[in-house]
Amino acid sequence: MTSPQTLTLGNTDIRIPPLGIGTWAWGDRFFWNYGREYTADDIRAAFIAAVEEGITFFDTAEVYGLGRSEQFLQEMLAQTETPIVIATKFFPLPWRVRKTAIRRALRYSLKRLGLASVDLYQIHFPWPPRSTDFWVRALGELVEEGLVRAAGVSNYTAEQMHRAHAILQTRGIPLASNQVHYSLLHRKPERDGTLNACQELGITLIAYSPLEMGLLTGKYTPENPPGGVRSRRYSRAYLERIRPLIGLLREIGQGHSGKTPAQVALNWVICKGAVPIPGAKNARQAVSNAGALGWRLTDNEVQALDDASDKI
Ligand SMILES: NC(=O)c1ccc[n+]([C@@H]2O[C@H](COP(=O)([O-])OP(=O)(O)OC[C@H]3O[C@@H](n4cnc5c(N)ncnc54)[C@H](OP(=O)(O)O)[C@@H]3O)[C@@H](O)[C@H]2O)c1
């Protein structure tokens, strides 16, 4: 087993590897085709392979696979001695308007995970009808009660994150993380100030969809587009437009003893100071994504990738 150097999650005492594993696909039939393209055994193998590579940080949510993702994690946690950091999320559904809703949701998540407390609990979206302030205060109470080790948010703008940080700070609780969409094909966090605000406030930016749902692996082309929901999201014309960037990822990877486009794309996220959580449906993908660690792109390579992504 190799052990990547760990880093601190925000200003907490929680240590995580520089890359985690996203588990949205674990049990999700609608978007990711669980049960047809990959099975429960593939997921178990992905977990074991990730942990063997020292990837001990897993991101889930109550909504992933309608709870199946959390249940997979319970099963897998029972089979390892290795300390694992688990992040899950509260989904502010429109009918969840009372403070008790987050407590109840957490209780169900903990039950599915088989845990007494969770390392990181994130508010999934800054959605109405309740204000972000309302849910952040409620989250702070869960931290004070010891049910949650660290407080996080997701899909929050820089401004919403500043407010969440300030609210928690009055109770002496750090805002540990903001999980947002960030990849070479989605650089909004760089442009809207979220990445800068994270760095300024000591908040970890957790980058979701860092492979742009598989596109940055280079395996999808106009001739071989992804199926299912992704076929509506990413047109053939878009796949054509990203070809030069994929070519550059491949070329740069060759200069780093044959790193794959996916590994280079994940390393780019790490070089930007964020923690990518690529999804892995099987052991091969988990091992491959762990190969983004233990080396680093040069500043010139990061710049060249920035330039290529700017042209898309
Ligand atoms: N907070 C939020 O609102 C939010 C939203 C989205 C995601 N997330 C989190 O972020 C995680 C990752 O995002 P994501 O799953 O949307 O996208 P992603 O990590 O960019 O892409 C994951 C997909 O790419 C393919 N893949 C991954 N590694 C590969 C490899 N080494 N070689 C070839 N193919 C590979 C797999 O799908 P195929 O094999 O089918 O191509 C996999 O399911 C999620 O699991 C979830 O935990 C959070």
The ligand as a MOL file (V3000), in Angstrom:
LIG
                    3D

  0  0  0     0  0            999 V3000
M  V30 BEGIN CTAB
M  V30 COUNTS 48 52 0 0 0
M  V30 BEGIN ATOM
M  V30 1 N -22.1600 18.2950 -4.6520 0
M  V30 2 C -22.7320 18.0870 -5.8080 0
M  V30 3 O -23.7190 18.7470 -6.1910 0
M  V30 4 C -22.1670 17.0290 -6.7050 0
M  V30 5 C -22.5680 16.9320 -8.0580 0
M  V30 6 C -21.9700 15.9540 -8.8470 0
M  V30 7 C -21.0180 15.0910 -8.2980 0
M  V30 8 N -20.6710 15.2030 -6.9730 0 CHG=1
M  V30 9 C -19.6490 14.3170 -6.3590 0
M  V30 10 O -18.4880 14.2920 -7.1730 0
M  V30 11 C -18.1820 12.9490 -7.5310 0
M  V30 12 C -17.5180 12.9010 -8.8800 0
M  V30 13 O -18.2880 13.5600 -9.8700 0
M  V30 14 P -18.9670 12.7900 -11.0860 0
M  V30 15 O -19.1530 11.3590 -10.7110 0
M  V30 16 O -20.1300 13.6250 -11.5040 0 CHG=-1
M  V30 17 O -17.9530 12.9360 -12.3010 0
M  V30 18 P -16.4020 12.5900 -12.5930 0
M  V30 19 O -15.7110 12.2300 -11.3640 0
M  V30 20 O -15.9130 13.7260 -13.3770 0
M  V30 21 O -16.5490 11.3400 -13.5600 0
M  V30 22 C -16.8570 10.0820 -13.0380 0
M  V30 23 C -17.1050 9.0860 -14.1640 0
M  V30 24 O -16.0450 9.0960 -15.1100 0
M  V30 25 C -15.7390 7.7520 -15.4860 0
M  V30 26 N -14.3890 7.4810 -14.9640 0
M  V30 27 C -13.8920 7.8090 -13.7450 0
M  V30 28 N -12.6030 7.4610 -13.6230 0
M  V30 29 C -12.2570 6.9060 -14.7910 0
M  V30 30 C -11.0600 6.3700 -15.2750 0
M  V30 31 N -9.9400 6.3500 -14.5470 0
M  V30 32 N -11.0390 5.8690 -16.5400 0
M  V30 33 C -12.1560 5.9070 -17.3040 0
M  V30 34 N -13.3170 6.4060 -16.9000 0
M  V30 35 C -13.3850 6.9150 -15.6440 0
M  V30 36 C -16.8120 6.8650 -14.8470 0
M  V30 37 O -17.9800 6.8190 -15.6860 0
M  V30 38 P -18.0570 5.9470 -17.0540 0
M  V30 39 O -17.1770 4.7580 -16.8760 0
M  V30 40 O -19.5040 5.6460 -17.2120 0
M  V30 41 O -17.5910 6.9060 -18.1260 0
M  V30 42 C -17.1730 7.6650 -13.6240 0
M  V30 43 O -18.4290 7.3670 -13.0960 0
M  V30 44 C -19.5350 12.2320 -7.4350 0
M  V30 45 O -19.3960 10.8420 -7.3240 0
M  V30 46 C -20.1050 12.8690 -6.2080 0
M  V30 47 O -19.5230 12.3060 -5.0410 0
M  V30 48 C -21.2200 16.1600 -6.1910 0
M  V30 END ATOM
M  V30 BEGIN BOND
M  V30 1 1 1 2
M  V30 2 2 2 3
M  V30 3 1 2 4
M  V30 4 1 4 5
M  V30 5 2 4 48
M  V30 6 2 5 6
M  V30 7 1 6 7
M  V30 8 2 7 8
M  V30 9 1 8 9
M  V30 10 1 8 48
M  V30 11 1 9 10
M  V30 12 1 9 46
M  V30 13 1 10 11
M  V30 14 1 11 12
M  V30 15 1 11 44
M  V30 16 1 12 13
M  V30 17 1 13 14
M  V30 18 2 14 15
M  V30 19 1 14 16
M  V30 20 1 14 17
M  V30 21 1 17 18
M  V30 22 2 18 19
M  V30 23 1 18 20
M  V30 24 1 18 21
M  V30 25 1 21 22
M  V30 26 1 22 23
M  V30 27 1 23 24
M  V30 28 1 23 42
M  V30 29 1 24 25
M  V30 30 1 25 26
M  V30 31 1 25 36
M  V30 32 1 26 27
M  V30 33 1 26 35
M  V30 34 2 27 28
M  V30 35 1 28 29
M  V30 36 1 29 30
M  V30 37 2 29 35
M  V30 38 1 30 31
M  V30 39 2 30 32
M  V30 40 1 32 33
M  V30 41 2 33 34
M  V30 42 1 34 35
M  V30 43 1 36 37
M  V30 44 1 36 42
M  V30 45 1 37 38
M  V30 46 2 38 39
M  V30 47 1 38 40
M  V30 48 1 38 41
M  V30 49 1 42 43
M  V30 50 1 44 45
M  V30 51 1 44 46
M  V30 52 1 46 47
M  V30 END BOND
M  V30 END CTAB
M  END
